[in-house]
Amino acid sequence: MKIKDSIVLVTGANRGFAFTQVLLEMGAKKVYAAALSLTNDVRLSLNSKGVQV
């Protein structure tokens, strides 16, 4: 599967935010992640990596 320059949708992301980071590191152009809720720790971690939440 080609990841570089792709746009990715991750469902159930509240269990796999590390996976979204890996996709970005592999060159995904944009990653959309759907989650039921975010803890403050996860929100701050994502914001520190430049991810808009």
Number of C-alpha atoms within 10 A of each C-alpha: 3 8 14 14 12 15 14 16 13 16 13 12 18 16 10 13 18 11 13 20 15 11 20 18 12 14 14 18 14 16 16 12 17 13 13 9 10 12 9 9 9 14 14 14 13 17 12 10 9 9 14 8 10
